[in-house]
Amino acid sequence: MDAKLNYDKLYEIRLRVGRPLFLTYDGGECFLKRPGQEQYLVTREDLKETLEYVTGYSLYAYEDEIRQGYISVQGGHRVGVTGKVILDRGRIMGMKYISCINVRLAHEVQGCADSIMSYIRTQNWVANTLIISPPRCGKTTLLRDIIRQLSNGWADTQGLTVGVVDERSELAGCYQGIPQNDLGMRTDVLDCCPKSEGMQMLVRSMSPDVVAVDELGCEEDFKAVETVIHCGCKLIATAHGESLEDILDQPFFYRLMSEKIFERYIILGKNDQAGYLEGVLDENGRICLKQ
């Protein structure tokens, strides 16, 4: 294993049966070695012990989460699993013969949104904002800090009530219903709730000033976005993409831009480290800030 590896920048630990144990970090990846061995090969017993440990030796209590392909654990971390899926009339009922575990380590980076807050928040205004980023480039980390700063109050601005739909337990990292990540003092979280339903639930019941969600994608999500906007709430969301042009190839995003729903687009890119800010665009796609 690389002796220079900075464990504070470790993002994933991936175990695959019969293959090397990989560590993914900010800047690359490496595999685990043992003295006298070229590389350590993961055994099925390793997976069994890892699953037992992360579930507190109560694997049955996590059956519902495993059916969705991941387990949320204390600290806001997430453990993804793959194996043989058990189906019943086309519905996923569970998983067995688990062959891969991916431990994704949560990283809070408080203050990472400092450079863009003035573009999305003023004393009397909050921009409907879409964060665009390829995978593992920091969009969830950035969204988390934006939520925290909007909730607590940024600079001389008043804190806002923020409703978060955390479909995959990544933003708040809830453990037994309690957020493990700091999303601010005025934030309410719907954990493990589908985005489309959760956005409408928050608008109906929690009177948020801002609704925040991670990874818009399906048609139902966009219908819920329209509900949020028409109710007078502001929206902060993320989407997978290399650029604004990339996501505009998708009809729903194209329509939202045509209607100028999003007033700011934050573009993150690939660089030597996650969270590299390429620029901030306005509702017309014009540059407000460029690195």
WOHU-V692887 format. One record per residue. N is the residue number from 1. RES is the residue in one letter. PSI is psi as a letter, one per 40 degrees, with the letter a starting at -180 (999 if undefined). OMEGA is omega in whole degrees, 0 to 359 (* if undefined). D_LAST is the distance of its C-alpha to the last C-alpha in Angstrom with 2 decimals. Layout:
# WOHU-V692887
N;RES;PSI;OMEGA;D_LAST + N;RES;PSI;OMEGA;D_LAST
This chain:
# WOHU-V692887
1;M;i;182;34.27 + 2;D;h;182;31.48 + 3;A;e;182;32.49 + 4;K;e;183;28.95 + 5;L;h;176;27.73 + 6;N;h;185;26.06 + 7;Y;e;175;27.83 + 8;D;e;180;25.45 + 9;K;e;179;22.93 + 10;L;h;185;25.65 + 11;Y;d;184;24.91 + 12;E;i;170;27.90 + 13;I;h;188;31.47 + 14;R;h;180;33.01 + 15;L;h;176;36.78 + 16;R;h;183;38.49 + 17;V;h;177;42.26 + 18;G;e;181;43.33 + 19;R;i;183;39.89 + 20;P;i;174;37.77 + 21;L;h;185;36.14 + 22;F;i;173;32.37 + 23;L;h;178;29.80 + 24;T;h;183;26.16 + 25;Y;i;180;23.64 + 26;D;g;180;19.99 + 27;G;e;179;19.79 + 28;G;a;179;22.90 + 29;E;i;176;26.49 + 30;C;i;176;29.93 + 31;F;i;184;33.49 + 32;L;h;177;36.07 + 33;K;i;171;38.80 + 34;R;i;180;42.18 + 35;P;h;179;44.26 + 36;G;e;180;46.14 + 37;Q;i;176;44.22 + 38;E;d;180;41.53 + 39;Q;i;179;39.95 + 40;Y;h;178;41.08 + 41;L;h;184;42.05 + 42;V;h;177;41.87 + 43;T;i;176;45.25 + 44;R;d;177;46.25 + 45;E;d;176;47.58 + 46;D;d;179;44.12 + 47;L;d;180;42.79 + 48;K;d;181;45.81 + 49;E;d;180;45.45 + 50;T;d;179;41.72 + 51;L;d;179;42.36 + 52;E;d;182;45.29 + 53;Y;d;185;43.32 + 54;V;d;178;40.31 + 55;T;e;180;42.76 + 56;G;f;180;44.98 + 57;Y;f;176;47.75 + 58;S;g;185;48.05 + 59;L;d;182;46.52 + 60;Y;d;182;48.60 + 61;A;e;183;46.84 + 62;Y;e;184;43.57 + 63;E;d;180;45.07 + 64;D;d;180;43.32 + 65;E;d;180;39.87 + 66;I;d;178;40.72 + 67;R;d;178;41.71 + 68;Q;e;174;38.08 + 69;G;e;180;36.91 + 70;Y;i;176;35.62 + 71;I;h;175;36.84 + 72;S;h;183;35.09 + 73;V;i;183;36.12 + 74;Q;h;183;36.08 + 75;G;e;180;32.80 + 76;G;e;180;30.80 + 77;H;i;181;30.87 + 78;R;h;181;31.73 + 79;V;h;177;34.09 + 80;G;i;180;34.01 + 81;V;i;171;37.24 + 82;T;i;181;38.54 + 83;G;a;179;42.13 + 84;K;h;182;44.93 + 85;V;h;178;44.46 + 86;I;h;182;47.64 + 87;L;i;172;48.12 + 88;D;h;182;50.71 + 89;R;f;176;51.03 + 90;G;e;180;47.44 + 91;R;h;178;46.11 + 92;I;h;182;44.48 + 93;M;d;181;46.91 + 94;G;a;181;45.66 + 95;M;i;176;44.79 + 96;K;i;184;46.90 + 97;Y;f;181;46.82 + 98;I;h;187;43.31 + 99;S;e;181;41.88 + 100;C;h;174;38.27 + 101;I;h;177;36.59 + 102;N;h;179;32.86 + 103;V;h;180;32.17 + 104;R;h;185;28.68 + 105;L;h;181;27.93 + 106;A;h;178;26.28 + 107;H;h;170;23.57 + 108;E;h;175;22.86 + 109;V;g;182;19.77 + 110;Q;h;182;20.51 + 111;G;e;182;17.77 + 112;C;e;179;14.91 + 113;A;e;185;14.43 + 114;D;d;187;14.46 + 115;S;e;183;10.92 + 116;I;e;185;11.53 + 117;M;d;182;15.29 + 118;S;e;180;15.47 + 119;Y;e;183;14.12 + 120;I;e;182;16.90 + 121;R;h;170;19.66 + 122;T;a;183;21.57 + 123;Q;d;186;25.18 + 124;N;e;188;26.68 + 125;W;i;171;24.21 + 126;V;h;182;22.49 + 127;A;h;165;20.39 + 128;N;h;193;21.53 + 129;T;h;175;18.47 + 130;L;h;176;17.85 + 131;I;h;183;15.59 + 132;I;h;185;15.26 + 133;S;i;168;15.10 + 134;P;i;177;17.25 + 135;P;i;175;19.91 + 136;R;f;177;19.33 + 137;C;e;169;15.58 + 138;G;e;184;16.09 + 139;K;d;180;16.59 + 140;T;d;178;19.99 + 141;T;d;179;18.98 + 142;L;d;179;16.30 + 143;L;d;180;18.96 + 144;R;d;182;21.52 + 145;D;d;174;19.78 + 146;I;d;179;19.11 + 147;I;d;181;22.83 + 148;R;d;183;23.86 + 149;Q;d;175;22.16 + 150;L;d;182;23.49 + 151;S;d;182;26.86 + 152;N;d;187;27.25 + 153;G;h;182;25.77 + 154;W;h;182;22.41 + 155;A;b;181;22.62 + 156;D;e;181;25.59 + 157;T;i;178;25.61 + 158;Q;i;175;28.53 + 159;G;i;183;28.31 + 160;L;i;173;28.80 + 161;T;h;183;30.97 + 162;V;h;175;28.88 + 163;G;h;183;30.58 + 164;V;h;171;29.15 + 165;V;h;186;30.53 + 166;D;g;189;30.03 + 167;E;d;185;31.62 + 168;R;e;176;31.02 + 169;S;f;180;31.13 + 170;E;d;184;27.58 + 171;L;d;180;26.06 + 172;A;d;183;28.97 + 173;G;f;184;30.58 + 174;C;h;173;33.99 + 175;Y;h;186;37.00 + 176;Q;f;175;40.32 + 177;G;e;183;38.59 + 178;I;h;178;36.87 + 179;P;h;177;33.04 + 180;Q;e;176;32.04 + 181;N;i;182;28.43 + 182;D;h;177;27.76 + 183;L;e;176;26.85 + 184;G;i;188;28.09 + 185;M;e;182;31.51 + 186;R;f;185;31.70 + 187;T;h;176;30.72 + 188;D;h;188;33.28 + 189;V;h;167;32.86 + 190;L;h;185;34.66 + 191;D;i;177;34.64 + 192;C;f;181;35.36 + 193;C;h;176;35.67 + 194;P;h;185;34.67 + 195;K;d;186;31.75 + 196;S;d;179;33.71 + 197;E;d;183;36.68 + 198;G;d;179;34.84 + 199;M;d;180;32.81 + 200;Q;d;177;36.10 + 201;M;d;180;37.90 + 202;L;d;181;35.47 + 203;V;d;182;35.69 + 204;R;d;193;39.48 + 205;S;d;189;40.11 + 206;M;e;178;37.42 + 207;S;f;181;36.26 + 208;P;i;169;32.54 + 209;D;d;183;30.15 + 210;V;h;173;27.33 + 211;V;h;182;27.76 + 212;A;h;179;25.30 + 213;V;i;179;25.62 + 214;D;h;170;23.99 + 215;E;g;170;23.88 + 216;L;i;181;25.43 + 217;G;d;188;27.39 + 218;C;i;184;31.05 + 219;E;d;181;32.85 + 220;E;d;178;34.28 + 221;D;d;184;30.87 + 222;F;d;174;30.03 + 223;K;d;179;33.44 + 224;A;d;177;32.83 + 225;V;d;180;29.48 + 226;E;d;177;31.53 + 227;T;d;180;34.02 + 228;V;d;183;31.44 + 229;I;d;183;30.01 + 230;H;e;176;33.51 + 231;C;e;176;34.65 + 232;G;e;177;32.20 + 233;C;i;173;29.99 + 234;K;i;184;26.22 + 235;L;h;171;24.55 + 236;I;h;186;21.64 + 237;A;i;177;21.51 + 238;T;i;176;19.82 + 239;A;i;175;20.32 + 240;H;h;176;20.13 + 241;G;i;178;18.15 + 242;E;d;185;15.71 + 243;S;i;176;14.33 + 244;L;d;179;15.75 + 245;E;d;181;18.11 + 246;D;d;182;19.31 + 247;I;d;179;20.60 + 248;L;e;172;22.02 + 249;D;e;178;24.52 + 250;Q;h;188;26.15 + 251;P;d;184;28.55 + 252;F;d;177;28.11 + 253;F;d;179;24.35 + 254;Y;d;180;24.98 + 255;R;d;179;27.61 + 256;L;d;178;25.56 + 257;M;d;178;22.89 + 258;S;d;179;25.78 + 259;E;e;179;27.17 + 260;K;f;177;23.86 + 261;I;d;179;24.52 + 262;F;h;182;20.91 + 263;E;e;176;19.27 + 264;R;h;173;15.79 + 265;Y;h;178;14.11 + 266;I;h;185;11.60 + 267;I;h;174;10.34 + 268;L;i;183;10.39 + 269;G;i;180;10.74 + 270;K;h;178;12.87 + 271;N;a;179;12.10 + 272;D;e;181;14.45 + 273;Q;i;178;14.49 + 274;A;i;176;14.66 + 275;G;e;180;12.31 + 276;Y;h;182;8.99 + 277;L;h;178;6.71 + 278;E;d;179;5.40 + 279;G;i;175;5.87 + 280;V;h;181;9.06 + 281;L;i;177;11.82 + 282;D;a;185;15.22 + 283;E;e;179;18.64 + 284;N;e;182;18.75 + 285;G;e;178;15.58 + 286;R;i;185;14.02 + 287;I;h;170;10.42 + 288;C;d;181;10.41 + 289;L;h;178;6.83 + 290;K;h;178;3.77 + 291;Q;999;*;0.00
